[in-house]
Amino acid sequence: MSVIASGISLGAILPTILSLCGVYIGGPGIDYYAEVHTKPLNSYCHTIGMPFTIYGMLLWIPMIFERDYKDYKKIQQFLYTFYMTHYMLIDFKIGCAVACVYAVPLYYSNLHIGRTFETITYSNPQHKSIYDYFRLTFFVKGVMISTAALLFQEGLGHWLSGDPASRLEGVPNAILYAMYYSVSHLF
């Protein structure tokens, strides 16, 4: 099955499975996420910060796996397709807007990984140490970018705006709906 077909399938099916596990899905999930994002400053900080968070995550998540760089691009594409499918099933217009915004971090993370890894071969033993160095570098850089963006959103967005801090129990919900909310509040 292709990466895109897998992403579409899981994007359509997983929310149903998660709802059976008690996770708020769709409108209720977005409303739950929005409960601690009531001030305009906080919402706009998320609009600015979330693409950087996702860019960082698209750099570090694939690096967990010791794979060929083409597989890293497939992981990125799968994640993007999964999320955008779910968002378009909630509201097609907003889902398309989210897809346009988050195509930018996908493009640049894909480009960055491709340019770095295309000259070395994962299966070549002579390239092993260089490959591992780049994997570690991307992992650290991605974690630093996504952490800095999340701290910006939490510090400036929540603390300075006066909104309540993000809820620890809301992390699964944030993983699912932060990207959607970062664009949907503009509508």
C-alpha positions, 0 to 999 in steps of 0.5 A: 500500500502506498504511503498516501493511501496508508495515511488516508486510510489511517486518517479516516479510521483512527479517529473512530478507534480513538473515540472508542477509547474516550478521546474527544474527536472532531468538534468536541476535540477541537472545543476541548483544545480551544478551552485553554486558548481563549485570548487572541494573543494566545491563538495567534501565537499558536498560528505562528508557532505551530508550523515551526513546531511541526517543522521540528517534529518532521525533522526529529521523528523520522530520525528515530528510525535507522532507515534510508533517507527516502524512508524519512520522506515517506514518514513525513508524507504519511504523517502529513496525509494522515493529519490532513485527511482527518482535518478535511473530514471534520471540515473540508474548507478548514482542512484544506487551509490547514493543508496549505499552511502545513505543506510549507513545513513539510516541504522544507523539512523534506528538502532539508533531509533530502539535500543532506542525506542524498549524497550518502548511502544508508547501506554503505558501511563506509558512510555509516558514521556520517549517516549516524552523525546526520541522524543525530544532528537532525534529531537534536536540531528538530527537538530544539526547534519544536521545543523552542516553538512550544515554549514560545506558544506556552510562554507568550501565548498562555502565560502573557495572554492570561490564558490557563496553562496547557493541561497535561491530560490534554496532550493527546488532544493537542497532538491531534488538534493543535495544527487544526486549531492554529488555522481554524480560529482564523475562520 
